[in-house]
Amino acid sequence: MSCLLLQCIRQVDADTLSALTPRLIDLIKYSVGLGTKVGVANVITSICIQCSLDDVQPHAGQLNMISIYTGAHCNHRFSL
């Protein structure tokens, strides 16, 4: 499954990324399981690595904010 996702990520361009970013954000915000959040975070990381800087830069703020939101949202369960 992950190999298939990586092959699909290679085809992502600026237009696709514009449509994909809000869906990834919603998926991280409203998913219940930790596995889903980790999987989406892995996809976001792969997109940032595979896509050009010009394609990712307009969405970098949103993707960064959702990673901070998710980290803060999950860390309160494990804080000492």
MDAnalysis code that builds the backbone (N, CA, C; Angstrom):
import MDAnalysis as mda
import numpy as np

u = mda.Universe.empty(240, n_residues=80, atom_resindex=np.repeat(np.arange(80), 3), trajectory=True)
u.add_TopologyAttr("name", ["N", "CA", "C"] * 80)
u.add_TopologyAttr("resid", np.arange(1, 81))
u.add_TopologyAttr("resname", ["MET", "SER", "CYS", "LEU", "LEU", "LEU", "GLN", "CYS", "ILE", "ARG", "GLN", "VAL", "ASP", "ALA", "ASP", "THR", "LEU", "SER", "ALA", "LEU", "THR", "PRO", "ARG", "LEU", "ILE", "ASP", "LEU", "ILE", "LYS", "TYR", "SER", "VAL", "GLY", "LEU", "GLY", "THR", "LYS", "VAL", "GLY", "VAL", "ALA", "ASN", "VAL", "ILE", "THR", "SER", "ILE", "CYS", "ILE", "GLN", "CYS", "SER", "LEU", "ASP", "ASP", "VAL", "GLN", "PRO", "HIS", "ALA", "GLY", "GLN", "LEU", "ASN", "MET", "ILE", "SER", "ILE", "TYR", "THR", "GLY", "ALA", "HIS", "CYS", "ASN", "HIS", "ARG", "PHE", "SER", "LEU"])
u.atoms.positions = np.array([
    [0.821, -1.189, 0.000],
    [0.000, 0.000, 0.000],
    [0.868, 1.258, 0.000],
    [1.916, 1.262, 0.816],
    [2.755, 2.451, 0.881],
    [3.504, 2.672, -0.424],
    [3.879, 1.587, -1.107],
    [4.551, 1.733, -2.408],
    [3.612, 2.377, -3.423],
    [2.351, 1.999, -3.366],
    [1.362, 2.586, -4.263],
    [1.182, 4.071, -3.980],
    [1.130, 4.444, -2.705],
    [1.008, 5.860, -2.343],
    [2.208, 6.658, -2.810],
    [3.397, 6.095, -2.660],
    [4.605, 6.798, -3.099],
    [4.612, 7.005, -4.609],
    [4.102, 6.040, -5.350],
    [4.004, 6.201, -6.800],
    [2.999, 7.288, -7.160],
    [1.912, 7.373, -6.415],
    [0.918, 8.421, -6.661],
    [1.471, 9.796, -6.292],
    [2.246, 9.864, -5.229],
    [2.811, 11.146, -4.790],
    [3.749, 11.709, -5.840],
    [4.412, 10.844, -6.578],
    [5.312, 11.306, -7.638],
    [4.570, 12.062, -8.735],
    [3.273, 11.848, -8.853],
    [2.470, 12.494, -9.882],
    [1.836, 13.805, -9.418],
    [2.032, 14.176, -8.161],
    [1.413, 15.378, -7.602],
    [2.089, 16.619, -8.186],
    [1.265, 17.544, -8.659],
    [1.763, 18.830, -9.146],
    [1.069, 19.943, -8.361],
    [1.253, 21.175, -8.773],
    [0.710, 22.317, -8.026],
    [-0.820, 22.284, -7.960],
    [-1.467, 21.952, -9.066],
    [-2.935, 21.917, -9.076],
    [-3.472, 20.800, -8.179],
    [-2.846, 19.651, -8.264],
    [-3.268, 18.527, -7.431],
    [-3.033, 18.828, -5.966],
    [-1.915, 19.450, -5.663],
    [-1.590, 19.778, -4.277],
    [-2.577, 20.794, -3.702],
    [-3.060, 21.707, -4.539],
    [-4.063, 22.676, -4.071],
    [-5.359, 21.984, -3.668],
    [-5.726, 20.949, -4.390],
    [-6.940, 20.215, -4.055],
    [-6.709, 19.215, -2.919],
    [-5.504, 18.704, -2.815],
    [-5.198, 17.662, -1.841],
    [-4.963, 18.204, -0.433],
    [-4.391, 19.384, -0.318],
    [-4.030, 19.935, 0.990],
    [-5.218, 20.058, 1.942],
    [-6.350, 20.649, 1.538],
    [-7.477, 20.731, 2.486],
    [-8.004, 19.365, 2.903],
    [-7.939, 18.396, 2.006],
    [-8.424, 17.054, 2.344],
    [-7.498, 16.368, 3.339],
    [-6.205, 16.566, 3.169],
    [-5.258, 15.996, 4.136],
    [-5.424, 16.640, 5.505],
    [-5.641, 17.937, 5.520],
    [-5.845, 18.644, 6.787],
    [-7.100, 18.133, 7.487],
    [-8.195, 17.987, 6.745],
    [-9.421, 17.458, 7.343],
    [-9.228, 16.035, 7.847],
    [-8.493, 15.240, 7.103],
    [-8.258, 13.864, 7.506],
    [-7.479, 13.794, 8.807],
    [-6.476, 14.635, 8.973],
    [-5.713, 14.647, 10.231],
    [-6.566, 15.199, 11.373],
    [-7.328, 16.251, 11.116],
    [-8.123, 16.864, 12.184],
    [-9.193, 15.925, 12.714],
    [-9.882, 15.246, 11.821],
    [-11.081, 14.514, 12.223],
    [-10.909, 13.010, 12.282],
    [-9.711, 12.501, 12.045],
    [-9.516, 11.057, 12.149],
    [-9.437, 10.666, 13.623],
    [-9.873, 9.454, 13.896],
    [-9.936, 8.986, 15.271],
    [-8.661, 8.245, 15.661],
    [-8.188, 7.395, 14.791],
    [-7.063, 6.539, 15.134],
    [-5.708, 7.201, 14.936],
    [-4.772, 6.801, 15.762],
    [-3.416, 7.305, 15.662],
    [-2.755, 6.827, 14.376],
    [-3.095, 5.617, 13.942],
    [-2.530, 5.082, 12.705],
    [-2.862, 5.932, 11.499],
    [-4.077, 6.443, 11.448],
    [-4.479, 7.310, 10.345],
    [-3.696, 8.605, 10.373],
    [-3.548, 9.185, 11.545],
    [-2.794, 10.443, 11.670],
    [-1.333, 10.250, 11.270],
    [-0.751, 9.139, 11.675],
    [0.638, 8.850, 11.324],
    [0.755, 8.619, 9.823],
    [-0.203, 7.911, 9.242],
    [-0.181, 7.662, 7.802],
    [-0.285, 8.941, 6.995],
    [-1.167, 9.837, 7.403],
    [-1.318, 11.108, 6.701],
    [-0.069, 11.965, 6.889],
    [0.507, 11.942, 8.075],
    [1.745, 12.683, 8.310],
    [2.867, 12.151, 7.422],
    [2.895, 10.838, 7.208],
    [3.881, 10.234, 6.324],
    [3.657, 10.681, 4.882],
    [2.405, 10.767, 4.460],
    [2.093, 11.238, 3.108],
    [2.519, 12.696, 2.946],
    [2.245, 13.525, 3.941],
    [2.639, 14.939, 3.880],
    [4.154, 15.063, 3.798],
    [4.863, 14.271, 4.586],
    [6.320, 14.294, 4.542],
    [6.830, 13.877, 3.168],
    [6.240, 12.836, 2.610],
    [6.653, 12.374, 1.282],
    [6.367, 13.423, 0.217],
    [5.243, 14.118, 0.336],
    [4.924, 15.181, -0.618],
    [5.966, 16.289, -0.532],
    [6.331, 16.659, 0.684],
    [7.329, 17.729, 0.854],
    [8.686, 17.326, 0.291],
    [9.009, 16.048, 0.353],
    [10.284, 15.571, -0.177],
    [10.239, 15.450, -1.699],
    [9.150, 14.919, -2.237],
    [9.067, 14.611, -3.662],
    [8.750, 15.821, -4.537],
    [7.917, 16.722, -4.045],
    [7.467, 17.839, -4.872],
    [8.487, 18.973, -4.843],
    [8.395, 19.825, -5.841],
    [9.315, 20.956, -5.899],
    [8.934, 22.003, -4.850],
    [9.907, 22.805, -4.489],
    [9.686, 23.843, -3.486],
    [8.614, 24.831, -3.938],
    [8.591, 25.146, -5.231],
    [7.598, 26.087, -5.756],
    [6.182, 25.552, -5.608],
    [6.003, 24.225, -5.685],
    [4.675, 23.637, -5.537],
    [4.236, 23.574, -4.079],
    [5.178, 23.293, -3.182],
    [4.838, 23.091, -1.770],
    [4.742, 24.404, -1.004],
    [5.530, 25.380, -1.383],
    [5.632, 26.616, -0.604],
    [4.289, 27.312, -0.343],
    [3.357, 27.403, -1.304],
    [2.083, 28.062, -0.990],
    [1.261, 27.343, 0.088],
    [1.537, 26.071, 0.310],
    [0.772, 25.277, 1.279],
    [1.574, 24.964, 2.536],
    [2.795, 25.427, 2.607],
    [3.683, 25.083, 3.721],
    [3.123, 25.560, 5.061],
    [2.544, 26.738, 5.085],
    [1.991, 27.258, 6.333],
    [0.866, 26.395, 6.863],
    [-0.037, 25.984, 5.982],
    [-1.149, 25.131, 6.399],
    [-0.656, 23.768, 6.870],
    [0.282, 23.193, 6.139],
    [0.788, 21.873, 6.514],
    [1.581, 21.940, 7.811],
    [2.321, 23.009, 8.010],
    [3.061, 23.178, 9.257],
    [2.106, 23.378, 10.431],
    [1.071, 24.177, 10.240],
    [0.117, 24.443, 11.310],
    [-0.616, 23.167, 11.728],
    [-0.966, 22.329, 10.763],
    [-1.676, 21.097, 11.118],
    [-0.751, 20.134, 11.853],
    [0.536, 20.152, 11.543],
    [1.457, 19.285, 12.281],
    [1.614, 19.771, 13.717],
    [1.650, 21.074, 13.921],
    [1.719, 21.623, 15.276],
    [0.427, 21.327, 16.029],
    [-0.708, 21.495, 15.358],
    [-2.017, 21.208, 15.964],
    [-2.097, 19.753, 16.400],
    [-1.676, 18.854, 15.533],
    [-1.755, 17.428, 15.841],
    [-0.816, 17.064, 16.970],
    [0.400, 17.610, 16.954],
    [1.348, 17.327, 18.024],
    [0.858, 17.832, 19.370],
    [0.315, 19.026, 19.393],
    [-0.197, 19.584, 20.653],
    [-1.437, 18.835, 21.112],
    [-2.240, 18.394, 20.172],
    [-3.477, 17.700, 20.491],
    [-3.196, 16.315, 21.060],
    [-2.164, 15.652, 20.583],
    [-1.847, 14.300, 21.037],
    [-0.948, 14.289, 22.265],
    [-0.111, 15.288, 22.432],
    [0.880, 15.259, 23.504],
    [0.281, 15.402, 24.892],
    [-0.904, 15.987, 25.038],
    [-1.448, 16.162, 26.370],
    [-1.768, 14.819, 27.025],
    [-1.951, 13.769, 26.240],
    [-2.232, 12.454, 26.796],
    [-0.993, 11.818, 27.407],
    [0.174, 12.189, 26.903],
    [1.392, 11.532, 27.316],
    [2.299, 12.428, 28.158],
    [1.839, 13.618, 28.471],
    [2.696, 14.526, 29.250],
    [2.746, 14.060, 30.704],
    [3.844, 14.349, 31.354],
    [4.025, 13.938, 32.739],
    [3.556, 14.992, 33.701],
])
